[in-house]
């Protein structure tokens, strides 16, 4: 005998699938970001060894700072994300202990409030990576 799914079960299944796809997509973006930032940093340091006279030294140093900042901000995002997940989990358990009504809006509001920090870290890490890469490219174009 097959189990009959309620509308809630169906919605929950679709929402879970969407969440899994979203999380996988973001993990791929983060992997690419680490690879690009690290690769640009390593490649620029390697190529710098082959340049005789360095012009615009400040530009390459600034680019390295931006690339390292991108990596650090991404790690910061993971730390904040971990803390937000724990906080959301604890809030859910507190609601369960207090027999609070299941209020989706209140839960989403709480999670959204915490997620603002994560979004800020993610945007800042991507912007610093892009600026760092543009800086490295500009530096080597200027060197030629």
Secondary structure, 3 states (H helix, E strand, C coil): CCCCCCHHHHHHHHHHHHHHHHHHHHHHHHHHHHHHHHHHHHHHHHHHCCCCCCCCHHHHHHHHHHHHHHHHHHHHHHHHHHHHHHHHHHHHHHHHHCCCCCCHHHHHHHHHHHHHHHHHHHHHHHHHHHHHHHHHHHHHHHHC
